[in-house]
């Protein structure tokens, strides 16, 4: 059995698609900051299940939370883009 937050999977599944429209740093630190901010703004959706059941449940919930997730990622990306935790000039 595992404990899993559905929202984590959903945010990671949508993040690359949403971030491709942003002219911002996409280093690991910035992407993790976007994910963390988005997840902090979304309600957690925890479940306990066998590993094989996880992905079918995630698929069902993705549609339900899609708009909220995309909105949270977009807002997080805007915030991180304006306030990166590193010197943007030093990024490649």
N, C-alpha and C positions, 0 to 999 in steps of 0.2 A: 504494500500500500504506500501511496505517496500523498503528500499535501501539496497542492498546486494552486496558484492564483491564476485564473483564466485570463485576467487582464494583462498579465505579463506577456503571455503568448500572443494575445491579440495586438498589443502595442508593438511588439517586435515584428509581427507579420505585416503591419501597415507602415511602420516607420520609414523604411527605405523608399517606398512609393511616395509618401508625403514629403520627405526631405529632398527628393530629386527636383522639386519645384522651388527650393530655397537656394539662394546664392549665399551660402554660409560655409563655414568650416565643417567638414564631415570627418574629423579625426575621431578616434575612439572615445576620447574624453568628452567631446561635444555631443556625440551620439548617445553616450551613456547619461550625460546630463539631461538631454532631451527626454530620454526614456524615463529617468527618475522623476523629472518634473511632471511629465504626463501621467505617470502612475500615481504620483501623490495627489493629483487633481481628480483621479477617477476612483470610484468605489471599488474596493477589492471584491473579487468573486472567487472565494476559496472553495475547494472541494477536496475530498479524500477519495481516492480511487486506485484501482489497479492501473499500471502504466498503459496497458493496451486500450483502456477505456478513455484515457485522457484526450486523445486527439479527436475522437468522434464527438465528445462533449464540447470541445473548443470550437469545432466547426459549427455546431448549432448556436452557440452563444455569440460568435463573431458577428453574425448579421444583426443580432439584437443590439449590440453595443457599437456598431460600426461608426455611426455619426458622432457619438460622444468621443470615441477614441480618436478619430481623425481631427476633431476640434481640439482635443487636449494636446495632441502631438503638434498641431499647427501653432497653438498658443505657446507651447514650450519651446518650439524651434525659434519663434520670434523673440522670446525672452533670452534664450541662450545666444542667439545671433547678436543681440545688442550687448550682451554681457558675458562673453566667453571667459572661462577661467584661465586662459593662457593668453600670451601675446600673439595676436593674429599675424603680425608681421613675421614671426618666427616659424609659421606653418608653411609647409611645402604645398 
